[in-house]
Amino acid sequence: MHRKTRPTAKGLIVAVACVALVVGLVGLGCGLISRVSGSASDSVDDALAAIGDDPQAALEYLVPEEDGSVDEDGVWVPGQTTVAQWTMLSSRDWGRHAPGLDALTAVTGAASSFRNRAPSESDPDVSATADARAAYACGRAMSYFGGEGFTKKDFTDTMKRNLSVVVANSPEEVADAAVKGALGAGVTSAGLEATDISSLIYRFGDNQDAMTTLATGLGQYHHNKLEEAMNDPDANENDLGDGYRQVAASSSYLRTLSEFRFADDKKKDSEEQKTTVDTSLSVLNAVGAAGLTALTDEAAAFTAGSTIAKPLVSSQVTDALGTSTGDPYTGLKAQSYAAGLNYGLFSTDSDKGGRRAIDTAKDHDWYHEDEDGNPAIDTTALAGDQASDAAAWREHQVTNSDDKGVLNDLDLSIAAGKTDGEDSAKTRNEPRRT
């Protein structure tokens, strides 16, 4: 493997991965024998258990670097060894190896942490093919576990948490599914469809840790997208509105799928549903606003490339974020207002209808300025009572028509995104509710 690592570490990784791969392929034969003879081999279980907490070995086991290539579109084209490996894993009688599914999902979760990473000074131990290979592994895993071969009853809590890591590290696919967009070739080449994503989220949608893990990865993705769009010198209120529409779509998509799960389990409107849904959406909002820097106490759970290395514990995340209760969409609107102020999208000289928005905002506790007198509002603090206060400010104190136009457009964008996500979860991308 082409990584600049210490020889001893590299040797161990390659050795472990090679042993696991050989054992896995031997397991293909053993699996066939066991189905004929009625015996059960645990060689694959042992191989998976050995690498579940080693991302590099996990990726090498699922998608060996020397067995395939990256095409001109950046898509991994697997070789026969990789195809045989996945055929073995996806055709195995896991009913005889129940703990093996916990181990397999741990391995896929670990491997998924290489998505959207490239060799760099801050992340030097990543091979040039890692992202493409991880995308293929995620596509195969989400297609398999979100497909017709499983139902929600097959998922242990461990599987739910592990698979949430896979989905959290595939945020672009989740965001695309939330707006009925086309999935990327990197995962569709592995057989993934949007319905598989919906089904997978539905199947772990009753687990608070799993939903928090997914919300964290998705929040970081939207944080990066918004930052990238608004750092463009030509960025305007339309770009900000588009960004928040996408956040709202993802939020609504997650909410609808989780609520489906609780309703089908006859727990609709239960306290468990409310806590799981509200927590995950609040985490998505908070991380979407501040990025992973808000979770420095949980740094061990993330890679150098800001992907998720292992399942998160919901209570630890909310403790770190100080996440407040309250309507998540009110919080999202309040954050968009603050972002508009921070990015200087409101008028500086308009007198149409009264005081400028920035002048009326200065009367509120949530408003802050930097040393140069520019708005520098902590958007993560706009939750709960602060969010309600910002909503009241927008409704009752902003009278300047130019500024009201910006705020109205942000509200409309978030409302449209909320509808997008709900429609996606209920129509074309509706999950297999089993």
DODORO-876264 format. One record per residue (C-alpha): residue in three letters; x negated, y, z. Coordinates in pm, 1 decimal. Example, Ala and Ser with C-alpha at 12.3 -4.5 7.8 and 13.67 -1.06 7.14 Angstrom:
2
code;east;north;up
ALA;-1230.0;-450.0;780.0;
SER;-1367.0;-106.0;714.0;
% end
This chain:
434
code;east;north;up
MET;0.0;0.0;0.0;
HIS;-127.7;344.1;-91.3;
ARG;-130.9;521.5;242.9;
LYS;-408.3;696.8;432.4;
THR;-389.0;505.7;756.8;
ARG;-642.8;355.7;985.7;
PRO;-754.0;18.0;850.1;
THR;-645.5;-168.8;1160.1;
ALA;-295.2;-20.7;1155.1;
LYS;-257.8;-76.4;782.4;
GLY;-377.5;-432.0;813.4;
LEU;-126.4;-506.8;1084.7;
ILE;161.5;-352.9;888.8;
VAL;80.1;-542.2;573.1;
ALA;24.8;-864.3;763.9;
VAL;353.4;-839.6;950.0;
ALA;545.9;-745.4;636.4;
CYS;387.3;-1020.9;430.3;
VAL;458.1;-1284.6;691.6;
ALA;815.5;-1160.6;723.1;
LEU;861.0;-1160.0;346.7;
VAL;722.6;-1512.2;306.7;
VAL;939.0;-1635.5;591.9;
GLY;1236.4;-1460.3;439.3;
LEU;1188.4;-1622.9;101.7;
VAL;1137.6;-1958.2;266.5;
GLY;1462.3;-1881.3;445.0;
LEU;1635.9;-1870.2;107.0;
GLY;1556.6;-2236.1;64.0;
CYS;1634.4;-2312.7;425.5;
GLY;1964.8;-2134.9;394.1;
LEU;2060.9;-2345.3;95.7;
ILE;1959.6;-2659.5;282.1;
SER;2150.2;-2557.9;593.9;
ARG;2470.3;-2506.1;395.5;
VAL;2434.6;-2855.5;256.4;
SER;2320.1;-3034.4;570.8;
GLY;2510.5;-2832.3;829.4;
SER;2192.2;-2744.2;1016.4;
ALA;2092.2;-2387.8;1100.9;
SER;1752.2;-2232.0;1046.1;
ASP;1653.3;-1924.4;1241.3;
SER;1335.1;-1844.1;1046.2;
VAL;1491.2;-1536.7;884.9;
ASP;1621.9;-1420.2;1221.7;
ASP;1271.2;-1441.9;1364.4;
ALA;1123.3;-1250.1;1071.0;
LEU;1381.8;-975.5;1103.5;
ALA;1343.3;-950.3;1480.0;
ALA;967.2;-903.1;1440.5;
ILE;996.8;-588.4;1228.0;
GLY;1315.2;-415.0;1345.0;
ASP;1123.4;-137.5;1516.8;
ASP;851.4;-100.1;1251.5;
PRO;978.0;119.4;963.8;
GLN;685.6;52.9;729.1;
ALA;702.6;-323.7;775.1;
ALA;1081.2;-310.5;741.2;
LEU;1063.0;-124.5;409.1;
GLU;792.4;-357.5;281.0;
TYR;1007.4;-658.3;373.2;
LEU;1322.9;-529.1;203.4;
VAL;1160.3;-360.0;-98.6;
PRO;792.6;-461.6;-144.0;
GLU;589.0;-180.6;-295.9;
GLU;405.0;-405.9;-540.5;
ASP;726.5;-568.7;-665.5;
GLY;880.0;-299.4;-880.8;
SER;825.0;52.7;-1007.2;
VAL;974.9;400.7;-1013.0;
ASP;1129.9;497.7;-1347.0;
GLU;1125.6;841.1;-1511.0;
ASP;1433.3;946.7;-1310.4;
GLY;1274.9;858.3;-977.7;
VAL;1485.3;542.9;-939.0;
TRP;1333.0;224.2;-802.3;
VAL;1344.1;-69.2;-1044.2;
PRO;1301.9;-384.3;-833.7;
GLY;1111.5;-695.9;-932.9;
GLN;1227.7;-1054.3;-901.1;
THR;1091.4;-1100.9;-548.7;
THR;1300.1;-810.6;-419.9;
VAL;1611.8;-929.1;-601.0;
ALA;1560.9;-1279.4;-458.2;
GLN;1514.2;-1136.4;-109.9;
TRP;1842.3;-945.6;-123.9;
THR;2021.1;-1241.6;-280.2;
MET;1907.9;-1452.6;14.3;
LEU;2013.3;-1192.1;270.6;
SER;2350.6;-1114.6;114.5;
SER;2447.3;-1478.9;52.2;
ARG;2337.0;-1615.8;388.5;
ASP;2594.5;-1770.7;621.3;
TRP;2556.3;-1517.3;900.7;
GLY;2832.2;-1689.5;1096.6;
ARG;2570.0;-1944.3;1198.6;
HIS;2320.0;-1668.8;1278.3;
ALA;2528.9;-1403.4;1455.1;
PRO;2235.5;-1228.2;1625.4;
GLY;2067.0;-1212.1;1285.6;
LEU;2306.3;-940.2;1170.5;
ASP;2199.9;-720.7;1460.0;
ALA;1839.6;-775.5;1351.7;
LEU;1909.4;-721.2;980.4;
THR;2086.6;-391.5;1046.2;
ALA;1796.0;-280.0;1266.6;
VAL;1556.5;-351.8;980.0;
THR;1769.0;-163.5;725.7;
GLY;1802.0;128.3;967.4;
ALA;1425.2;142.5;1016.6;
ALA;1358.1;122.7;641.7;
SER;1610.9;397.7;572.3;
SER;1397.3;644.8;767.3;
PHE;1173.4;677.2;458.8;
ARG;1447.2;843.9;255.8;
ASN;1378.1;1194.7;129.9;
ARG;1017.6;1184.4;244.5;
ALA;703.2;1239.2;40.2;
PRO;332.3;1242.7;126.7;
SER;234.4;1574.5;282.8;
GLU;1.5;1720.7;541.7;
SER;270.7;1690.0;806.3;
ASP;380.8;1343.9;692.4;
PRO;66.3;1179.1;549.9;
ASP;147.1;810.8;606.6;
VAL;422.3;794.9;345.8;
SER;360.3;625.3;13.0;
ALA;461.8;798.1;-309.5;
THR;722.3;527.2;-375.7;
ALA;872.5;519.1;-26.5;
ASP;1171.2;745.4;-95.3;
ALA;1279.2;557.3;-407.6;
ARG;1238.0;220.1;-236.4;
ALA;1428.6;336.3;70.5;
ALA;1710.9;468.2;-149.1;
TYR;1737.4;125.5;-310.6;
ALA;1741.0;-44.5;30.8;
CYS;2010.9;192.8;156.4;
GLY;2220.3;138.0;-154.6;
ARG;2201.9;-239.3;-112.4;
ALA;2274.2;-222.3;260.4;
MET;2570.1;17.2;236.3;
SER;2716.7;-178.1;-54.8;
TYR;2680.0;-503.9;138.3;
PHE;2812.2;-395.1;477.2;
GLY;3075.5;-162.4;329.7;
GLY;3190.3;-426.6;82.5;
GLU;3457.0;-693.7;86.1;
GLY;3235.9;-953.4;256.3;
PHE;3281.9;-789.1;597.2;
THR;3563.3;-650.6;809.1;
LYS;3553.9;-419.4;1108.0;
LYS;3588.1;-722.1;1336.5;
ASP;3251.5;-854.1;1215.1;
PHE;3065.7;-548.5;1343.2;
THR;2905.0;-562.7;1686.3;
ASP;2831.3;-235.3;1865.1;
THR;2463.6;-288.7;1783.5;
MET;2544.2;-325.1;1414.1;
LYS;2753.8;-8.7;1422.8;
ARG;2474.1;195.4;1574.8;
ASN;2209.1;52.4;1339.9;
LEU;2418.5;105.5;1028.3;
SER;2494.4;461.9;1129.8;
VAL;2120.4;525.9;1096.1;
VAL;2131.6;400.2;735.9;
VAL;2423.5;629.5;652.2;
ALA;2276.1;924.5;844.7;
ASN;1958.2;893.1;638.8;
SER;2171.0;893.8;321.0;
PRO;2343.8;1229.1;374.5;
GLU;2353.6;1331.6;9.9;
GLU;2568.1;1027.7;-69.4;
VAL;2803.4;1102.5;219.3;
ALA;2832.4;1467.1;112.7;
ASP;2898.6;1359.8;-247.5;
ALA;3163.6;1110.1;-139.2;
ALA;3328.7;1380.2;72.2;
VAL;3393.1;1594.3;-235.8;
LYS;3452.5;1308.6;-480.0;
GLY;3119.7;1380.5;-643.4;
ALA;2911.7;1133.4;-839.6;
LEU;2659.8;935.9;-635.6;
GLY;2294.8;946.0;-735.0;
ALA;2136.4;681.1;-954.9;
GLY;1894.7;585.3;-677.3;
VAL;2177.7;415.7;-487.0;
THR;2424.8;329.3;-762.4;
SER;2153.4;122.5;-927.1;
ALA;2171.4;-91.4;-612.6;
GLY;2546.1;-138.0;-656.9;
LEU;2676.7;132.5;-420.1;
GLU;3017.4;291.0;-472.3;
ALA;3184.3;573.1;-280.7;
THR;3443.7;334.0;-139.2;
ASP;3161.4;135.5;24.0;
ILE;3049.3;448.9;208.7;
SER;3402.0;524.6;327.1;
SER;3453.2;165.0;438.8;
LEU;3125.8;155.1;627.3;
ILE;3198.4;479.2;815.2;
TYR;3549.3;351.4;890.2;
ARG;3406.7;29.8;1034.3;
PHE;3181.0;208.2;1281.4;
GLY;3411.0;509.7;1318.9;
ASP;3525.0;406.6;1668.0;
ASN;3172.3;410.4;1812.0;
GLN;3071.1;746.1;1959.3;
ASP;2695.7;684.8;1939.5;
ALA;2725.0;579.5;1575.6;
MET;2935.3;880.7;1477.8;
THR;2701.0;1115.9;1662.7;
THR;2402.3;964.7;1481.7;
LEU;2572.8;1012.4;1145.4;
ALA;2679.5;1368.2;1233.8;
THR;2320.8;1455.9;1326.5;
GLY;2175.7;1337.9;995.9;
LEU;2453.2;1502.4;797.5;
GLY;2418.1;1825.1;993.6;
GLN;2045.2;1841.9;918.1;
TYR;2117.2;1789.0;547.9;
HIS;2367.9;2075.9;536.1;
HIS;2136.4;2296.3;741.2;
ASN;1862.0;2247.9;481.8;
LYS;2099.2;2306.3;189.2;
LEU;2236.3;2627.2;337.8;
GLU;1891.5;2756.8;423.7;
GLU;1762.1;2678.7;75.8;
ALA;2057.0;2850.6;-93.4;
MET;2047.0;3161.2;124.1;
ASN;1670.7;3205.0;99.7;
ASP;1713.0;3274.0;-271.1;
PRO;1664.7;3648.9;-326.5;
ASP;1984.7;3657.6;-532.5;
ALA;2197.7;3475.7;-274.0;
ASN;2533.5;3632.7;-192.9;
GLU;2858.5;3562.9;-7.6;
ASN;2963.1;3311.8;-274.4;
ASP;2659.0;3096.7;-200.1;
LEU;2730.8;3109.9;171.4;
GLY;3094.1;3021.5;108.9;
ASP;2997.8;2726.1;-109.9;
GLY;2763.9;2600.0;160.2;
TYR;3026.7;2616.8;430.3;
ARG;3282.9;2456.0;203.7;
GLN;3050.3;2156.5;174.8;
VAL;3000.3;2143.2;552.1;
ALA;3376.7;2155.1;606.8;
ALA;3429.7;1878.0;351.5;
SER;3181.2;1648.2;523.7;
SER;3331.1;1728.9;862.0;
SER;3686.2;1657.9;746.2;
TYR;3575.9;1339.2;569.6;
LEU;3418.4;1200.9;888.7;
ARG;3714.9;1305.8;1097.6;
THR;3970.2;1140.4;868.8;
LEU;3782.2;811.1;846.0;
SER;3731.7;791.6;1222.0;
GLU;4096.3;873.9;1285.2;
PHE;4197.8;600.3;1039.7;
ARG;4000.8;352.1;1247.8;
PHE;4158.7;455.6;1577.3;
ALA;4507.8;457.9;1424.3;
ASP;4462.8;108.0;1282.1;
ASP;4342.5;-10.9;1623.6;
LYS;4657.9;139.1;1778.5;
LYS;4456.1;406.4;1957.1;
LYS;4583.0;707.7;1765.9;
ASP;4556.8;1030.6;1966.4;
SER;4386.1;844.8;2250.2;
GLU;4129.4;1016.4;2469.5;
GLU;3867.7;787.6;2315.2;
GLN;3958.1;911.5;1966.5;
LYS;3955.4;1274.5;2073.5;
THR;3616.1;1243.8;2241.7;
THR;3455.5;1053.8;1953.9;
VAL;3588.4;1281.0;1679.8;
ASP;3542.3;1614.4;1854.8;
THR;3192.1;1524.6;1970.7;
SER;3074.1;1415.9;1626.3;
LEU;3213.6;1724.4;1454.8;
SER;3069.6;1957.3;1717.9;
VAL;2729.2;1792.4;1675.5;
LEU;2754.4;1829.6;1297.2;
ASN;2829.6;2200.4;1342.5;
ALA;2548.4;2257.0;1592.1;
VAL;2279.3;2074.1;1394.9;
GLY;2409.2;2226.6;1073.1;
ALA;2348.1;2568.7;1225.2;
ALA;2014.7;2514.0;1399.6;
GLY;1867.0;2199.2;1245.2;
LEU;1684.7;1933.5;1443.2;
THR;1487.7;2196.4;1633.0;
ALA;1784.4;2201.4;1866.9;
LEU;1701.4;1843.0;1965.5;
THR;1339.3;1872.0;2072.8;
ASP;1405.2;1653.3;2376.1;
GLU;1508.9;1374.9;2140.5;
ALA;1201.4;1409.4;1918.0;
ALA;1106.5;1043.1;1955.0;
ALA;1421.0;949.6;1763.4;
PHE;1305.4;1135.0;1450.7;
THR;1026.4;1082.9;1197.9;
ALA;772.3;1339.0;1085.0;
GLY;995.4;1383.4;781.1;
SER;1297.7;1474.5;998.8;
THR;1485.8;1155.1;926.8;
ILE;1637.2;940.8;1200.6;
ALA;1419.7;654.0;1320.3;
LYS;1664.9;485.4;1556.6;
PRO;2024.7;520.5;1677.2;
LEU;2093.7;822.8;1893.6;
VAL;2274.3;822.5;2227.5;
SER;2568.4;1059.7;2207.9;
SER;2549.5;1183.1;2566.2;
GLN;2181.7;1268.9;2528.0;
VAL;2247.6;1462.3;2208.5;
THR;2532.6;1663.1;2357.3;
ASP;2329.1;1731.0;2670.7;
ALA;2045.8;1866.3;2455.7;
LEU;2275.9;2077.4;2239.7;
GLY;2498.2;2195.5;2519.5;
THR;2782.7;2118.4;2283.3;
SER;3103.5;2287.3;2390.5;
THR;3451.9;2153.2;2356.1;
GLY;3696.4;2338.4;2134.3;
ASP;3833.5;2318.2;1783.9;
PRO;3541.2;2228.7;1552.8;
TYR;3684.3;2426.7;1259.5;
THR;3717.8;2742.5;1467.2;
GLY;3353.9;2690.2;1558.9;
LEU;3257.9;2641.3;1196.0;
LYS;3435.9;2960.2;1090.7;
ALA;3267.6;3154.6;1369.8;
GLN;2928.1;3024.5;1260.2;
SER;2997.3;3133.4;902.7;
TYR;3084.3;3485.6;1021.6;
ALA;2760.4;3503.3;1219.1;
ALA;2563.5;3369.8;924.1;
GLY;2716.9;3640.9;705.8;
LEU;2600.3;3903.6;952.1;
ASN;2252.8;3748.6;984.3;
TYR;2207.4;3734.5;607.2;
GLY;2319.5;4095.1;562.7;
LEU;2625.9;4015.1;352.2;
PHE;2847.3;4285.0;501.3;
SER;2863.3;4644.3;387.1;
THR;2618.7;4903.9;510.8;
ASP;2798.6;5214.1;387.7;
SER;3161.2;5125.8;314.2;
ASP;3429.5;5332.0;487.3;
LYS;3725.9;5150.3;336.8;
GLY;3969.9;5103.9;621.2;
GLY;3758.9;5176.0;924.6;
ARG;3444.9;5076.6;1108.8;
ARG;3206.1;4832.3;949.9;
ALA;3209.5;4472.4;1073.2;
ILE;2856.7;4497.6;1206.0;
ASP;2952.3;4796.2;1423.4;
THR;3251.9;4624.7;1580.0;
ALA;3051.4;4303.0;1636.6;
LYS;2803.9;4488.9;1857.8;
ASP;3064.9;4505.0;2132.2;
HIS;3055.9;4124.9;2181.3;
ASP;2830.9;3903.8;2393.5;
TRP;2752.1;3673.8;2102.3;
TYR;2601.5;3955.6;1894.8;
HIS;2224.4;3999.6;1910.9;
GLU;1965.4;4193.6;1711.1;
ASP;1597.5;4141.6;1642.3;
GLU;1330.8;4399.9;1724.7;
ASP;1399.3;4577.6;1395.4;
GLY;1768.4;4622.0;1471.4;
ASN;1889.1;4351.4;1229.6;
PRO;2155.7;4096.3;1329.0;
ALA;1995.2;3784.8;1478.8;
ILE;2288.6;3589.5;1617.2;
ASP;2237.4;3241.8;1761.6;
THR;2492.5;3054.8;1552.6;
THR;2464.8;2740.9;1767.1;
ALA;2607.0;2935.8;2062.1;
LEU;2926.8;3004.8;1869.7;
ALA;3138.2;2723.5;2007.1;
GLY;3420.3;2705.5;2257.8;
ASP;3505.9;3045.0;2408.1;
GLN;3243.4;3226.6;2203.0;
ALA;3391.6;3086.0;1882.4;
SER;3739.5;3189.9;1990.4;
ASP;3611.7;3539.6;2063.2;
ALA;3450.4;3561.7;1718.5;
ALA;3777.6;3448.0;1560.2;
ALA;3966.3;3717.0;1752.6;
TRP;3707.7;3974.8;1641.3;
ARG;3762.0;3879.1;1279.0;
GLU;4140.1;3893.3;1317.4;
HIS;4185.5;4211.5;1518.4;
GLN;3876.7;4429.2;1498.4;
VAL;3746.5;4407.2;1144.0;
THR;3944.5;4665.5;948.7;
ASN;3697.6;4758.3;676.3;
SER;3849.5;4610.1;360.6;
ASP;3515.0;4521.7;200.5;
ASP;3408.2;4330.4;508.4;
LYS;3748.1;4167.1;549.9;
GLY;3713.9;4041.4;195.4;
VAL;3389.6;3859.8;283.6;
LEU;3546.5;3706.6;594.9;
ASN;3861.6;3603.2;406.5;
ASP;3650.9;3428.8;142.9;
LEU;3459.6;3236.9;411.6;
ASP;3787.4;3127.2;571.8;
LEU;3924.4;3015.2;236.0;
SER;3605.1;2821.9;158.0;
ILE;3621.2;2631.0;486.1;
ALA;3993.2;2559.5;442.3;
ALA;3927.3;2428.8;91.1;
GLY;3641.9;2210.6;216.1;
LYS;3861.5;2067.8;488.9;
THR;4116.9;1969.5;224.2;
ASP;3843.3;1824.6;-1.0;
GLY;3714.7;1593.8;271.7;
GLU;4056.3;1475.8;379.8;
ASP;4164.3;1407.8;21.7;
SER;3844.3;1215.3;-50.6;
ALA;3897.0;990.3;251.3;
LYS;4259.9;929.3;159.2;
THR;4251.7;891.2;-218.4;
ARG;3979.2;777.6;-456.8;
ASN;3730.0;702.7;-181.7;
GLU;3979.8;558.1;66.2;
PRO;3811.8;288.3;275.8;
ARG;3887.8;-79.0;284.6;
ARG;4086.2;-56.7;605.8;
THR;3981.6;-399.0;727.5;
% end
